[in-house]
Amino acid sequence: MHTNPRSRYLRDTAPELPRPGLVWDCLNGGTNRPDDRIMFNKLLIHLPRLRQDAKANTQFRHLAVLHLLSRGIRQFLDLGSGVPVWKRPLHNVITDADPDARILYVDHDEVVCERSRERIGTTASALALHANVTKPEGVFGSQEFADLFDPSQPLAILATNVFQHVSEADSPRRLLAAYRAECVPGSALVIAHPTAYDLTPSQTEPVTRLHREGDYPYIFRTTDEITALFEGYQILPGGLLSDQPEPRAVPIARWDTPAHRADPTLSALAHLFYGGVGILRRPEPDPEGGTQP
């Protein structure tokens, strides 16, 4: 596993390098700078189903937030959001279901945030925050967070295309613990993360190298490692995989609920991202009278 510490991704993106959020926007039908399109085309050589995986990621995000809205969650924090997809962006999905719901897109790349603000337009229920997701205090202490959210209410944290760019030196589990500490019980965590389960080294190694050349990591984690990111949360069963013996990360293309069904054609094609949806448990009672985390 590649563990390039403290990459440029966690600081700034050089103007001449591909920008992760804009490369992903290419996958979702957006048009961006030549450097981003070149990177996009190189990735497709090694991951020919990447377009389907991007569609599955978008589908999963939509189904997950709709399910969480049905559970009464109205606040969504999208970490490493990239640019909202131009066809039915997530803020439209959320507010079409509940006009009182709110979402804050967070990305480290100022250019990506500018593009996000363009797509948000005048929508009052969504904002874009330029911040480093590895510094939760900057997210929770921002004016944008204060303008949108009530800290006393449940918050859904979306991390559906970000932690592959965070090395072990920056510890995704530690970061998620810091975010979790700011959330009330009943909050949620939505994760999608690439795994090499269905890939060969001849595919994963060039993808890792291409990202390293762009000065940010791309880490394929195992399903056990992805499941471990849900520490403190109860993973919900998801659709086609609701009968598995114990809750764990699953292929997101197969995640759905009885009320919101996944596209069955994607489940046969998209296998890159595993993840799930978890609900923050209440602290367990301490036998000595307090509570345990």
C-alpha positions as CSV (number, residue, x, y, z in Angstrom):
1,M,0.0,0.0,0.0
2,H,1.3,3.4,-1.0
3,T,1.7,5.7,2.0
4,N,3.1,8.9,0.6
5,P,3.1,11.3,3.6
6,R,1.8,14.8,3.6
7,S,1.3,15.1,-0.2
8,R,0.4,18.3,-2.0
9,Y,-3.2,17.2,-1.9
10,L,-3.3,18.2,1.7
11,R,-1.8,21.6,1.1
12,D,-2.4,23.3,-2.3
13,T,-2.7,22.1,-5.9
14,A,-0.1,23.5,-8.2
15,P,-1.6,25.3,-11.2
16,E,0.2,23.1,-13.8
17,L,-0.9,19.7,-12.2
18,P,-4.3,17.9,-12.6
19,R,-6.8,18.8,-10.0
20,P,-8.5,15.7,-8.4
21,G,-11.9,17.4,-8.2
22,L,-11.8,18.5,-11.8
23,V,-10.6,15.1,-13.1
24,W,-13.6,13.6,-11.3
25,D,-15.8,16.2,-12.9
26,C,-14.7,15.0,-16.3
27,L,-15.9,11.5,-15.3
28,N,-19.3,13.0,-14.5
29,G,-19.6,14.8,-17.8
30,G,-18.1,18.1,-17.0
31,T,-15.5,19.9,-19.1
32,N,-12.3,21.1,-17.6
33,R,-8.7,22.1,-18.3
34,P,-6.5,20.1,-20.7
35,D,-4.4,18.8,-17.9
36,D,-7.5,17.3,-16.2
37,R,-8.8,15.7,-19.4
38,I,-5.4,14.2,-20.1
39,M,-5.3,12.6,-16.6
40,F,-8.9,11.5,-17.0
41,N,-8.0,9.7,-20.3
42,K,-5.0,8.1,-18.8
43,L,-7.0,6.7,-15.9
44,L,-9.5,5.2,-18.3
45,I,-6.8,3.2,-20.0
46,H,-6.1,1.3,-16.7
47,L,-9.6,1.5,-15.2
48,P,-11.9,1.1,-18.3
49,R,-15.1,0.9,-16.1
50,L,-14.3,4.1,-14.3
51,R,-17.2,6.0,-15.9
52,Q,-19.6,3.3,-14.5
53,D,-17.9,3.5,-11.1
54,A,-18.4,7.3,-11.2
55,K,-22.1,6.8,-12.0
56,A,-22.3,4.3,-9.2
57,N,-20.7,6.7,-6.8
58,T,-23.2,9.4,-7.7
59,Q,-26.1,7.0,-7.4
60,F,-24.9,5.8,-4.0
61,R,-24.6,9.4,-2.8
62,H,-28.2,10.1,-3.9
63,L,-29.7,7.0,-2.4
64,A,-27.8,7.5,0.9
65,V,-28.9,11.1,1.4
66,L,-32.5,10.2,0.5
67,H,-32.5,7.4,3.1
68,L,-30.9,9.7,5.7
69,L,-33.5,12.3,5.0
70,S,-36.2,9.7,5.6
71,R,-34.6,9.1,9.0
72,G,-34.9,12.8,9.9
73,I,-31.3,14.0,9.1
74,R,-31.4,17.5,7.5
75,Q,-27.7,18.5,7.6
76,F,-25.0,17.2,5.3
77,L,-21.3,17.9,5.3
78,D,-19.6,16.7,2.1
79,L,-15.8,16.3,2.7
80,G,-13.6,16.4,-0.4
81,S,-16.7,17.1,-2.4
82,G,-15.1,18.1,-5.7
83,V,-17.5,19.9,-8.0
84,P,-21.2,19.0,-7.7
85,V,-22.3,16.9,-10.7
86,W,-24.0,19.1,-13.3
87,K,-26.8,16.7,-13.9
88,R,-29.0,16.7,-10.7
89,P,-26.4,17.9,-8.2
90,L,-26.6,16.7,-4.7
91,H,-28.0,19.9,-3.2
92,N,-30.9,19.6,-5.6
93,V,-31.6,16.0,-4.6
94,I,-31.6,17.0,-1.0
95,T,-33.8,20.1,-1.2
96,D,-36.2,18.5,-3.7
97,A,-36.9,16.0,-0.9
98,D,-36.8,18.5,1.9
99,P,-36.6,22.2,1.3
100,D,-35.3,22.7,4.9
101,A,-32.2,20.5,4.4
102,R,-28.8,22.0,4.0
103,I,-25.4,20.9,2.6
104,L,-21.9,22.2,2.9
105,Y,-19.4,21.2,0.2
106,V,-15.8,21.2,1.5
107,D,-12.7,20.9,-0.8
108,H,-9.1,21.9,-0.3
109,D,-8.8,23.2,-3.9
110,E,-9.9,26.8,-4.3
111,V,-10.5,26.5,-8.0
112,V,-12.8,23.5,-7.3
113,C,-14.6,25.6,-4.7
114,E,-15.1,28.4,-7.3
115,R,-16.6,25.9,-9.7
116,S,-18.8,24.6,-7.0
117,R,-20.1,28.0,-6.2
118,E,-20.9,28.6,-9.8
119,R,-23.0,25.4,-9.9
120,I,-24.7,26.2,-6.6
121,G,-25.7,29.6,-7.9
122,T,-28.2,31.4,-5.7
123,T,-29.4,28.2,-3.8
124,A,-29.6,29.3,-0.1
125,S,-29.4,25.7,1.2
126,A,-25.9,25.0,-0.1
127,L,-22.5,26.6,0.4
128,A,-18.9,25.7,-0.7
129,L,-16.1,25.9,1.8
130,H,-12.4,26.1,0.8
131,A,-10.8,24.1,3.7
132,N,-8.4,21.3,4.4
133,V,-10.5,18.2,5.4
134,T,-7.5,17.0,7.5
135,K,-8.1,19.9,9.8
136,P,-11.6,19.4,11.2
137,E,-11.3,22.5,13.4
138,G,-11.2,24.7,10.3
139,V,-14.3,23.1,9.0
140,F,-16.4,23.2,12.2
141,G,-15.0,26.7,13.0
142,S,-15.9,28.2,9.6
143,Q,-18.5,30.9,9.1
144,E,-20.1,28.7,6.4
145,F,-20.6,25.9,8.9
146,A,-22.2,28.3,11.4
147,D,-24.4,29.8,8.7
148,L,-25.9,26.4,7.6
149,F,-25.9,24.1,10.6
150,D,-27.3,23.6,14.1
151,P,-24.6,21.6,16.1
152,S,-27.3,20.3,18.4
153,Q,-28.9,18.4,15.5
154,P,-27.7,15.2,13.7
155,L,-25.2,15.8,11.0
156,A,-24.4,13.4,8.1
157,I,-20.8,13.4,7.1
158,L,-20.2,12.3,3.4
159,A,-16.8,11.0,2.6
160,T,-17.5,9.3,-0.8
161,N,-14.4,10.3,-2.8
162,V,-11.8,11.6,-0.5
163,F,-9.9,9.2,1.8
164,Q,-8.1,7.4,-1.0
165,H,-6.2,10.7,-1.2
166,V,-5.3,10.7,2.5
167,S,-2.3,8.7,3.5
168,E,-1.8,6.6,6.6
169,A,0.5,9.4,7.9
170,D,-2.6,11.5,8.2
171,S,-4.7,8.6,9.6
172,P,-8.2,8.6,8.1
173,R,-9.5,6.8,11.3
174,R,-8.1,9.6,13.5
175,L,-9.6,12.2,11.3
176,L,-13.0,10.6,11.3
177,A,-12.8,10.3,15.1
178,A,-12.3,14.0,15.3
179,Y,-15.3,14.6,13.0
180,R,-17.3,12.1,15.0
181,A,-16.5,13.9,18.3
182,E,-18.4,17.0,17.0
183,C,-21.6,15.1,16.1
184,V,-24.5,14.2,18.3
185,P,-25.9,10.6,18.5
186,G,-28.1,9.8,15.5
187,S,-25.7,11.5,13.1
188,A,-24.5,9.5,10.1
189,L,-21.4,8.7,8.2
190,V,-21.4,7.8,4.4
191,I,-18.3,6.3,3.0
192,A,-17.2,5.2,-0.5
193,H,-13.6,4.2,-1.0
194,P,-11.7,2.4,-3.8
195,T,-10.5,-1.1,-3.3
196,A,-8.3,-3.3,-5.4
197,Y,-10.6,-6.3,-4.8
198,D,-11.5,-6.8,-8.5
199,L,-8.3,-5.3,-10.0
200,T,-4.8,-6.6,-10.9
201,P,-1.5,-5.0,-10.0
202,S,-1.2,-4.0,-13.7
203,Q,-4.2,-1.8,-13.2
204,T,-3.6,-0.4,-9.6
205,E,0.1,0.3,-9.9
206,P,-0.2,2.7,-12.9
207,V,-3.2,4.5,-11.2
208,T,-1.1,5.0,-8.1
209,R,1.9,6.2,-10.1
210,L,-0.2,8.7,-12.1
211,H,-1.6,10.2,-8.9
212,R,1.9,10.3,-7.3
213,E,3.1,12.2,-10.4
214,G,0.4,14.7,-9.7
215,D,1.8,14.9,-6.1
216,Y,-1.1,13.4,-4.2
217,P,-1.6,9.8,-3.2
218,Y,-4.2,7.3,-4.4
219,I,-4.6,4.4,-1.9
220,F,-6.5,1.3,-2.5
221,R,-7.7,0.0,0.8
222,T,-9.1,-3.5,1.7
223,T,-12.7,-4.0,2.6
224,D,-11.7,-4.6,6.2
225,E,-9.8,-1.3,6.3
226,I,-12.8,0.5,4.8
227,T,-15.1,-1.2,7.3
228,A,-12.8,0.0,10.1
229,L,-13.5,3.6,9.1
230,F,-17.0,3.2,10.5
231,E,-15.7,3.0,14.1
232,G,-18.3,4.3,16.5
233,Y,-21.1,3.9,13.9
234,Q,-23.6,1.1,13.4
235,I,-23.4,0.1,9.7
236,L,-26.8,-0.1,8.1
237,P,-27.7,-3.0,5.8
238,G,-27.9,-2.1,2.2
239,G,-30.4,-3.5,-0.2
240,L,-29.0,-6.5,-2.1
241,L,-26.5,-7.2,0.7
242,S,-28.8,-6.9,3.6
243,D,-28.5,-10.6,4.4
244,Q,-24.7,-10.6,5.1
245,P,-23.8,-12.2,8.5
246,E,-22.2,-9.0,9.9
247,P,-22.3,-5.3,8.8
248,R,-19.4,-4.3,6.7
249,A,-18.4,-2.3,3.7
250,V,-20.1,-3.5,0.5
251,P,-20.0,-2.6,-3.2
252,I,-21.7,0.7,-3.3
253,A,-23.2,0.0,-6.8
254,R,-25.4,-2.6,-5.0
255,W,-26.4,-0.4,-2.0
256,D,-30.0,0.6,-1.9
257,T,-33.2,0.6,0.2
258,P,-36.7,-0.7,-0.4
259,A,-37.8,2.9,-0.9
260,H,-34.9,3.9,-3.2
261,R,-33.7,1.3,-5.6
262,A,-30.3,1.1,-7.3
263,D,-29.8,0.6,-11.1
264,P,-29.2,-3.1,-11.5
265,T,-27.1,-2.6,-14.6
266,L,-24.5,-0.8,-12.6
267,S,-24.1,-3.5,-10.0
268,A,-22.7,-5.8,-12.8
269,L,-20.2,-3.3,-14.0
270,A,-19.1,-1.1,-11.1
271,H,-16.8,-2.7,-8.5
272,L,-14.2,-0.1,-7.6
273,F,-15.9,1.6,-4.7
274,Y,-16.9,-0.1,-1.4
275,G,-18.6,1.6,1.5
276,G,-21.8,2.0,3.3
277,V,-23.9,4.2,5.7
278,G,-23.5,4.2,9.4
279,I,-25.5,5.8,12.3
280,L,-23.6,7.2,15.2
281,R,-24.4,5.2,18.3
282,R,-25.2,6.7,21.7
283,P,-22.4,6.3,24.3
284,E,-22.7,3.1,26.2
285,P,-23.5,3.4,29.9
286,D,-20.4,3.1,32.2
287,P,-21.0,0.5,35.0
288,E,-19.4,3.1,37.4
289,G,-22.0,5.6,36.6
290,G,-20.6,7.6,33.6
291,T,-20.6,6.9,29.9
292,Q,-18.2,5.2,27.6
293,P,-17.3,6.5,24.2
